[in-house]
Amino acid sequence: MKKTINIMSLIIALFATLAFQGCKSDDVVASATYLEIYRADIDAKVTELDFNLGSAFMLLGVHCDADWDAECDADWCTISNHAGYGYVDPNDSTKRQSYLKLNVSKNMGDPRTARITFTSGNSTAVLVVNQKGAAADPGDTFETAYEFVENIHMGYNLGNTLDSDPQIGSYFRPKSHLDYETAWGQPVTTQEIIDSIAAKGFNVIRIPVTWFPHMGKTWECNEVWMNRVQEVVDYVLNAGCYCILNVQHDTGARGTRTDGAGWLRADMEEYENGSAEKFKSLWTQIATRFKDYDEKLIFEAFNEILDKEDTWGDPKDKDAYRAITLLEQDFVDAVRATGGNNEFRNLLVNTYGSGSTQEKLDNFQVPQDKHSNHILASVHSYDPYNFCCDNGEYNVFVWSSDCEQEINAIAERVNKRFNDLGVPYIYGEFGAIDEGKDMGERIKYAKYAMSKFKSYETTGLWWMGLLDRKTLKWYEDEIVDALSNNCK
């Protein structure tokens, strides 16, 4: 009969096992009459375990009424103790059990298998441990998604530029599509601007692009705009950086706007009534333009997608998650169908709103791909929000242990979810972007955030600022130094 196992009792039992491994009890028989291995978290007997390619652990229960020994035949699969004995199960006096912790390391190679052999006298139980690998498919010469994350150190968002999308008819009256680039106050992007960013140590630059003002009635992208996007992508690649190209303010809050903003929603009704076809058409056009570009170019499906209620928290209508899963699958399929180097290009997908609540993470699903290990995930983090952003009367001005604990909790649950899914990840946007806060406190944030990313073998892309692009002067050198000194 199955038992409900309290996690605290498991931890206590594990410590007891570690403390008394090798000891014997007078009432334990010399050879086991039963020897079985269980997953302690679900109290289920197992003979085989499957792990994704990330590092992971699992608590195992050894059900045995005698002394036992255990040996593993692979160094990437380790166990906390190699001997033990059963103690009486308080819920079943006829059963004895002890615990051990199984760890597997990250696998950047081919899939692999290990065997852990448990013995007690003449009794034997073998646990087979399988782990997926990050190695590329045969014929795949591109970097895998894991290799991409390993190779980037710190990143920068070229924000408020190609993503500008003011309403036509208000203060902004463009004469050409190119006027949008400077609509939010940034200068025209040049090779010199990108070179300045690269020279500071940023080796991945994200180019947010808003497309809807540049699409016709049949969804065709304006050629002038597409050419300009390509020029800026070339600037980034010419500087030796990785480039992330995305769909930006086509998602997000729509409010009362009627000019096309927010046409891409996490909404099943809109998905089934045209937005999916428009989205696939857009990505087919983008992917076709860049199909011959190498692995330094990464495509990102979309930015912070919201539901029809513009909900920034967890959506009430859970079909919003279904819409995102379908859209991101459409994105992968559309890009792969264009061929060329898009066959193996690394593709980036996001959670609902690019958020990191437990619900958003739990409902995130990895798209199916024709090739393995070319999908990665992203979340955004301006946390703690009242410190990182200007939130009026709720502002927090001092970096504290409470701030650190909030980042710790986010980093832990983000890493666990994506690790469980077997996909690498980045923080596509982060930053203490309220420049009204004290520089010294913001530096503390930058140091802590980057060191936390580093501890989980990932990185983040700061949201613009730092550099005056009109003068090419860095006005927040201290933050740049804090980022570069604490990156991986």
C-alpha positions as CSV (number, residue, x, y, z in Angstrom):
1,M,0.0,0.0,0.0
2,K,1.3,3.4,-0.9
3,K,2.4,5.8,1.8
4,T,2.4,9.6,2.0
5,I,6.0,10.7,2.7
6,N,6.7,14.0,4.4
7,I,9.7,15.7,2.9
8,M,11.1,16.6,6.3
9,S,11.0,13.0,7.4
10,L,12.9,12.1,4.2
11,I,15.6,14.7,4.9
12,I,15.9,13.4,8.5
13,A,16.1,9.9,7.2
14,L,18.8,10.8,4.7
15,F,20.9,12.3,7.4
16,A,20.4,9.3,9.6
17,T,21.5,7.1,6.7
18,L,24.7,9.2,6.1
19,A,25.5,9.4,9.7
20,F,25.2,5.7,10.4
21,Q,26.2,4.1,7.1
22,G,28.1,0.9,7.7
23,C,26.6,0.4,11.2
24,K,24.6,-2.7,12.0
25,S,21.6,-3.3,14.1
26,D,21.2,-6.4,16.4
27,D,17.7,-7.1,15.0
28,V,18.7,-6.9,11.3
29,V,19.1,-10.3,9.6
30,A,22.3,-11.2,7.7
31,S,20.7,-11.5,4.3
32,A,17.7,-9.7,2.8
33,T,14.4,-11.3,2.2
34,Y,13.5,-8.3,0.1
35,L,15.5,-5.7,-1.6
36,E,13.7,-3.0,-3.6
37,I,14.5,0.5,-4.8
38,Y,11.9,3.3,-4.6
39,R,11.6,6.9,-5.8
40,A,11.1,8.5,-2.4
41,D,9.2,11.5,-3.7
42,I,6.3,9.4,-5.0
43,D,7.0,6.2,-3.1
44,A,7.0,4.1,-6.2
45,K,9.3,1.1,-7.0
46,V,11.7,1.8,-9.8
47,T,14.2,-0.3,-11.8
48,E,15.0,2.5,-14.3
49,L,15.2,6.3,-14.2
50,D,15.4,8.8,-17.0
51,F,17.0,12.3,-16.7
52,N,17.2,15.2,-19.0
53,L,20.6,16.6,-19.9
54,G,21.0,19.0,-17.1
55,S,22.5,18.3,-13.7
56,A,19.9,16.8,-11.3
57,F,19.3,14.8,-8.2
58,M,16.8,12.3,-6.8
59,L,16.2,10.9,-3.3
60,L,15.9,7.1,-3.4
61,G,14.5,4.7,-0.8
62,V,16.2,1.4,-0.3
63,H,13.6,-1.1,1.1
64,C,15.7,-3.9,2.6
65,D,15.6,-5.9,5.8
66,A,19.3,-6.4,6.0
67,D,22.7,-4.7,5.5
68,W,23.2,-3.6,1.9
69,D,25.9,-2.3,-0.4
70,A,25.7,-0.2,-3.6
71,E,28.1,0.5,-6.4
72,C,27.7,2.7,-9.5
73,D,29.6,2.0,-12.7
74,A,29.9,5.6,-14.0
75,D,31.6,8.7,-12.5
76,W,28.9,11.1,-13.8
77,C,26.3,9.3,-11.7
78,T,27.1,9.4,-8.0
79,I,25.4,8.3,-4.8
80,S,25.7,9.8,-1.3
81,N,26.5,6.5,0.4
82,H,27.5,3.1,-0.7
83,A,26.2,1.0,2.3
84,G,23.4,1.0,4.8
85,Y,20.8,-1.0,6.5
86,G,17.0,-0.7,6.8
87,Y,15.2,0.8,9.8
88,V,11.7,0.0,10.7
89,D,9.0,1.8,8.7
90,P,6.8,3.6,11.3
91,N,3.8,3.0,9.1
92,D,4.6,-0.7,8.5
93,S,6.5,-2.7,11.1
94,T,7.2,-5.5,8.7
95,K,9.2,-3.1,6.4
96,R,12.6,-1.6,6.7
97,Q,14.0,1.3,4.6
98,S,16.9,3.8,4.3
99,Y,17.7,6.6,1.9
100,L,20.4,7.8,-0.4
101,K,20.8,10.8,-2.8
102,L,21.5,10.1,-6.4
103,N,23.2,12.9,-8.5
104,V,23.8,13.2,-12.2
105,S,26.0,15.8,-13.8
106,K,25.2,17.9,-16.9
107,N,25.7,16.0,-20.1
108,M,27.1,17.9,-23.0
109,G,27.9,14.8,-25.0
110,D,25.9,11.8,-26.3
111,P,23.1,10.1,-24.3
112,R,24.5,7.8,-21.6
113,T,23.5,5.0,-19.2
114,A,24.8,4.0,-15.8
115,R,23.9,1.1,-13.5
116,I,23.7,1.1,-9.7
117,T,23.9,-2.4,-8.3
118,F,22.5,-3.0,-4.8
119,T,23.4,-6.2,-3.0
120,S,22.5,-7.8,0.3
121,G,23.8,-11.3,0.8
122,N,22.6,-13.3,-2.2
123,S,20.0,-10.6,-3.1
124,T,20.6,-8.1,-5.9
125,A,18.7,-5.1,-7.4
126,V,19.9,-3.1,-10.3
127,L,18.8,0.5,-11.0
128,V,19.4,1.7,-14.6
129,V,20.0,5.4,-14.9
130,N,19.6,7.0,-18.4
131,Q,20.4,10.6,-19.3
132,K,19.8,12.5,-22.5
133,G,22.8,14.4,-24.0
134,A,23.4,17.8,-25.6
135,A,25.4,16.5,-28.5
136,A,24.2,17.6,-31.9
137,D,22.4,15.4,-34.4
138,P,24.6,13.7,-37.2
139,G,25.3,16.3,-39.9
140,D,24.6,19.2,-37.5
141,T,27.5,21.6,-37.5
142,F,25.8,24.5,-35.6
143,E,26.3,25.2,-31.9
144,T,23.7,23.6,-29.8
145,A,21.6,25.7,-27.5
146,Y,23.7,24.7,-24.5
147,E,26.9,25.6,-26.3
148,F,25.4,29.0,-27.1
149,V,24.6,29.6,-23.4
150,E,28.0,28.5,-22.5
151,N,29.7,30.9,-24.9
152,I,27.9,34.1,-23.9
153,H,29.1,36.1,-21.0
154,M,26.8,39.1,-20.6
155,G,24.3,40.8,-22.9
156,Y,22.7,44.1,-23.9
157,N,19.3,45.1,-25.3
158,L,19.2,47.6,-28.1
159,G,15.9,48.9,-26.7
160,N,13.7,51.8,-27.8
161,T,15.0,51.7,-31.3
162,L,13.7,49.2,-33.9
163,D,11.0,48.3,-31.4
164,S,9.5,51.9,-31.4
165,D,5.8,51.9,-32.1
166,P,4.0,55.2,-31.4
167,Q,0.5,55.7,-32.7
168,I,0.3,57.4,-36.0
169,G,-1.9,60.5,-35.7
170,S,-0.6,61.7,-32.3
171,Y,2.7,63.5,-32.0
172,F,4.6,61.2,-34.3
173,R,4.0,61.7,-38.1
174,P,6.5,59.5,-40.0
175,K,7.5,60.3,-43.5
176,S,9.0,56.8,-44.0
177,H,9.3,53.5,-42.2
178,L,12.8,54.4,-41.2
179,D,11.5,57.3,-39.0
180,Y,10.3,54.8,-36.4
181,E,13.9,54.0,-35.4
182,T,14.3,57.4,-33.7
183,A,10.7,57.9,-32.6
184,W,11.5,57.1,-28.9
185,G,14.5,59.4,-28.7
186,Q,17.4,57.1,-29.6
187,P,19.7,58.0,-32.5
188,V,20.0,56.0,-35.7
189,T,22.0,52.9,-34.8
190,T,25.5,52.8,-36.3
191,Q,28.4,50.3,-36.5
192,E,30.2,52.5,-34.0
193,I,27.5,52.2,-31.5
194,I,27.5,48.4,-31.7
195,D,31.3,48.3,-31.6
196,S,31.3,50.4,-28.4
197,I,28.9,48.0,-26.8
198,A,31.0,45.0,-27.8
199,A,34.2,46.7,-26.7
200,K,32.8,46.8,-23.1
201,G,32.6,43.0,-23.1
202,F,29.0,42.4,-24.1
203,N,29.1,39.5,-26.5
204,V,25.3,39.0,-27.1
205,I,23.1,41.8,-28.3
206,R,19.3,41.5,-28.5
207,I,17.5,43.5,-31.1
208,P,13.9,44.0,-30.2
209,V,11.9,44.7,-33.4
210,T,8.3,45.8,-33.7
211,W,6.8,44.7,-37.0
212,F,3.1,45.7,-37.1
213,P,3.6,49.3,-38.4
214,H,5.6,47.8,-41.3
215,M,3.2,45.1,-42.4
216,G,0.6,45.4,-45.2
217,K,-3.0,44.1,-45.3
218,T,-1.8,40.7,-46.5
219,W,0.9,40.6,-43.8
220,E,3.8,41.4,-46.1
221,C,6.8,43.2,-44.5
222,N,7.9,46.5,-45.9
223,E,11.1,46.0,-47.8
224,V,12.7,49.2,-46.6
225,W,12.1,48.2,-43.0
226,M,13.3,44.6,-43.5
227,N,16.5,46.0,-45.1
228,R,17.1,48.2,-42.1
229,V,16.6,45.4,-39.7
230,Q,19.1,43.4,-41.7
231,E,21.7,46.2,-41.5
232,V,21.5,46.4,-37.7
233,V,21.8,42.6,-37.4
234,D,24.9,42.9,-39.6
235,Y,26.4,45.5,-37.3
236,V,26.1,43.1,-34.4
237,L,27.6,40.2,-36.2
238,N,30.4,42.4,-37.7
239,A,31.3,43.3,-34.1
240,G,31.8,39.6,-33.3
241,C,28.7,39.3,-31.1
242,Y,25.8,36.9,-31.0
243,C,22.6,38.6,-32.1
244,I,19.0,37.8,-30.9
245,L,16.3,39.0,-33.3
246,N,12.7,38.9,-32.1
247,V,9.1,40.1,-32.4
248,Q,8.7,42.7,-29.7
249,H,5.7,45.1,-29.3
250,D,3.4,43.1,-31.6
251,T,2.7,41.4,-28.3
252,G,2.0,43.1,-25.0
253,A,-0.7,45.4,-23.8
254,R,-3.2,46.5,-26.3
255,G,-5.4,48.7,-24.2
256,T,-7.6,50.9,-26.4
257,R,-5.2,51.0,-29.3
258,T,-6.6,50.2,-32.7
259,D,-3.4,50.7,-34.8
260,G,-2.4,47.0,-34.6
261,A,-0.5,47.0,-31.3
262,G,-0.9,43.8,-29.3
263,W,-2.3,41.8,-32.3
264,L,-0.4,38.8,-31.1
265,R,-2.1,37.6,-28.0
266,A,-2.1,34.5,-25.7
267,D,-5.8,34.0,-26.6
268,M,-7.2,30.9,-28.3
269,E,-10.1,32.7,-30.0
270,E,-7.7,35.1,-31.7
271,Y,-5.3,32.3,-32.5
272,E,-8.1,30.4,-34.3
273,N,-9.3,33.5,-36.1
274,G,-6.2,34.7,-37.9
275,S,-3.4,35.6,-35.6
276,A,-1.7,32.2,-36.0
277,E,-1.6,32.6,-39.7
278,K,-0.3,36.1,-39.5
279,F,2.4,35.1,-37.0
280,K,3.6,32.2,-39.2
281,S,3.7,34.5,-42.2
282,L,5.8,37.0,-40.4
283,W,8.3,34.4,-39.2
284,T,8.4,32.8,-42.6
285,Q,9.4,36.2,-44.1
286,I,12.0,36.9,-41.4
287,A,13.5,33.4,-41.5
288,T,13.7,33.5,-45.3
289,R,15.6,36.8,-45.3
290,F,18.2,35.4,-42.8
291,K,18.3,31.7,-43.8
292,D,22.0,31.9,-44.9
293,Y,23.2,33.6,-41.7
294,D,25.4,31.5,-39.4
295,E,24.9,30.3,-35.8
296,K,25.6,33.7,-34.3
297,L,22.1,34.7,-35.2
298,I,19.3,33.4,-32.9
299,F,15.6,33.9,-33.4
300,E,13.2,34.7,-30.5
301,A,9.5,33.9,-31.1
302,F,8.1,36.9,-29.3
303,N,8.5,39.2,-26.3
304,E,6.2,39.5,-23.3
305,I,3.0,38.1,-24.6
306,L,-0.2,38.8,-22.7
307,D,-3.8,37.6,-22.8
308,K,-6.8,39.5,-24.0
309,E,-7.2,41.2,-20.6
310,D,-3.6,42.5,-20.7
311,T,-2.9,40.5,-17.6
312,W,0.6,40.9,-16.2
313,G,0.1,38.4,-13.4
314,D,-1.0,34.8,-13.8
315,P,-3.9,34.7,-16.4
316,K,-7.3,33.7,-15.2
317,D,-8.1,31.9,-18.4
318,K,-5.6,29.0,-18.5
319,D,-6.2,28.6,-22.2
320,A,-3.7,31.5,-22.5
321,Y,-1.0,28.9,-21.8
322,R,-2.3,26.7,-24.6
323,A,-2.2,29.5,-27.0
324,I,1.4,30.2,-26.2
325,T,2.3,26.6,-26.6
326,L,0.7,26.5,-30.1
327,L,2.2,29.8,-31.2
328,E,5.7,28.7,-30.2
329,Q,5.3,25.5,-32.0
330,D,4.1,27.4,-35.1
331,F,7.3,29.6,-34.7
332,V,9.6,26.5,-34.7
333,D,7.8,24.9,-37.6
334,A,7.8,28.1,-39.7
335,V,11.5,28.7,-39.2
336,R,12.5,25.1,-39.9
337,A,10.4,25.0,-43.1
338,T,12.5,27.8,-44.7
339,G,15.6,25.5,-44.8
340,G,19.1,26.7,-45.2
341,N,20.9,27.4,-41.9
342,N,17.5,27.7,-40.3
343,E,17.5,23.9,-40.3
344,F,19.6,23.9,-37.1
345,R,19.4,27.6,-35.9
346,N,19.0,28.0,-32.2
347,L,15.5,29.3,-31.3
348,L,14.4,31.1,-28.2
349,V,11.0,30.8,-26.6
350,N,9.4,32.5,-23.5
351,T,7.0,31.9,-20.7
352,Y,3.7,33.8,-20.4
353,G,4.6,37.5,-20.2
354,S,8.3,36.3,-19.9
355,G,7.4,35.9,-16.3
356,S,8.8,33.6,-13.6
357,T,6.0,32.8,-11.2
358,Q,5.6,29.1,-10.4
359,E,2.4,28.9,-12.4
360,K,3.9,30.5,-15.5
361,L,6.9,28.1,-15.3
362,D,4.7,25.1,-14.7
363,N,2.6,25.8,-17.7
364,F,5.5,26.4,-20.1
365,Q,6.1,23.7,-22.6
366,V,9.1,23.1,-24.9
367,P,8.1,23.0,-28.6
368,Q,8.7,19.9,-30.5
369,D,11.7,20.2,-32.9
370,K,12.9,18.1,-35.8
371,H,16.4,18.3,-34.4
372,S,17.6,18.0,-30.8
373,N,19.1,20.6,-28.6
374,H,18.4,23.8,-30.6
375,I,15.7,25.2,-28.3
376,L,16.4,27.5,-25.4
377,A,14.1,29.4,-23.0
378,S,14.0,32.9,-21.6
379,V,12.4,34.8,-18.7
380,H,12.7,38.5,-17.8
381,S,13.4,39.7,-14.3
382,Y,13.2,43.2,-13.0
383,D,13.1,41.9,-9.5
384,P,12.6,43.1,-6.9
385,Y,10.3,45.3,-9.0
386,N,10.1,48.2,-6.5
387,F,13.9,48.4,-6.4
388,C,14.6,47.9,-10.1
389,C,11.9,50.1,-11.4
390,D,10.2,53.4,-10.5
391,N,7.0,52.4,-8.7
392,G,6.2,55.7,-7.0
393,E,5.2,55.4,-3.3
394,Y,6.2,51.7,-3.3
395,N,9.8,52.4,-4.3
396,V,12.5,50.5,-2.4
397,F,15.8,52.5,-2.4
398,V,18.2,50.2,-0.4
399,W,19.5,46.9,-1.6
400,S,18.9,44.4,1.3
401,S,18.9,40.8,2.3
402,D,15.2,40.7,1.4
403,C,16.1,41.7,-2.1
404,E,18.6,39.0,-2.3
405,Q,16.1,36.4,-1.0
406,E,13.6,37.4,-3.7
407,I,16.3,36.9,-6.5
408,N,17.3,33.6,-4.9
409,A,13.8,32.2,-5.0
410,I,13.3,33.2,-8.6
411,A,16.6,31.8,-9.7
412,E,16.0,28.5,-7.9
413,R,12.5,27.9,-9.4
414,V,13.5,29.1,-12.9
415,N,16.5,26.7,-12.9
416,K,14.5,23.8,-11.6
417,R,11.8,24.1,-14.2
418,F,14.0,24.4,-17.2
419,N,16.4,21.9,-15.9
420,D,13.5,19.4,-15.4
421,L,12.5,20.2,-19.0
422,G,16.0,19.7,-20.3
423,V,16.5,23.1,-21.9
424,P,19.1,25.8,-21.3
425,Y,17.9,29.3,-20.6
426,I,18.8,33.0,-20.2
427,Y,17.4,36.1,-18.7
428,G,16.5,37.9,-21.9
429,E,15.9,41.2,-20.0
430,F,17.0,42.3,-16.5
431,G,18.3,45.4,-14.8
432,A,18.0,48.0,-12.1
433,I,16.7,50.5,-14.7
434,D,15.4,53.2,-12.4
435,E,18.3,55.7,-12.8
436,G,16.8,57.8,-10.0
437,K,18.0,55.2,-7.4
438,D,21.4,55.5,-5.8
439,M,24.2,54.3,-8.0
440,G,25.9,52.4,-5.2
441,E,22.7,50.4,-4.5
442,R,22.2,49.6,-8.1
443,I,25.8,48.4,-8.3
444,K,25.0,46.0,-5.5
445,Y,22.1,44.7,-7.5
446,A,24.2,44.2,-10.6
447,K,26.9,42.3,-8.8
448,Y,24.4,40.1,-7.0
449,A,22.3,39.3,-10.1
450,M,25.2,38.5,-12.3
451,S,26.8,36.3,-9.6
452,K,23.5,34.5,-9.2
453,F,23.3,33.9,-13.0
454,K,26.9,32.7,-13.0
455,S,26.1,30.2,-10.2
456,Y,23.4,28.6,-12.4
457,E,25.7,28.7,-15.5
458,T,23.6,31.2,-17.4
459,T,23.6,35.0,-18.0
460,G,21.3,38.0,-18.5
461,L,20.9,40.8,-21.0
462,W,20.7,44.3,-19.4
463,W,17.8,46.4,-20.7
464,M,19.5,49.4,-22.6
465,G,20.8,52.4,-20.7
466,L,24.4,52.6,-19.5
467,L,25.6,54.2,-22.8
468,D,24.7,57.5,-24.3
469,R,24.4,56.4,-27.9
470,K,24.4,60.0,-29.2
471,T,27.8,60.8,-27.8
472,L,29.1,57.2,-27.4
473,K,29.9,58.0,-23.7
474,W,29.4,55.4,-21.0
475,Y,27.6,57.3,-18.2
476,E,27.2,54.3,-15.9
477,D,30.6,52.7,-16.2
478,E,30.3,51.4,-12.6
479,I,27.4,49.2,-13.5
480,V,29.1,47.9,-16.6
481,D,32.2,47.0,-14.5
482,A,30.0,45.3,-11.9
483,L,28.4,43.2,-14.7
484,S,31.7,42.3,-16.4
485,N,33.5,41.5,-13.1
486,N,30.8,39.1,-12.0
487,C,29.8,37.4,-15.3
488,K,30.6,33.8,-16.1
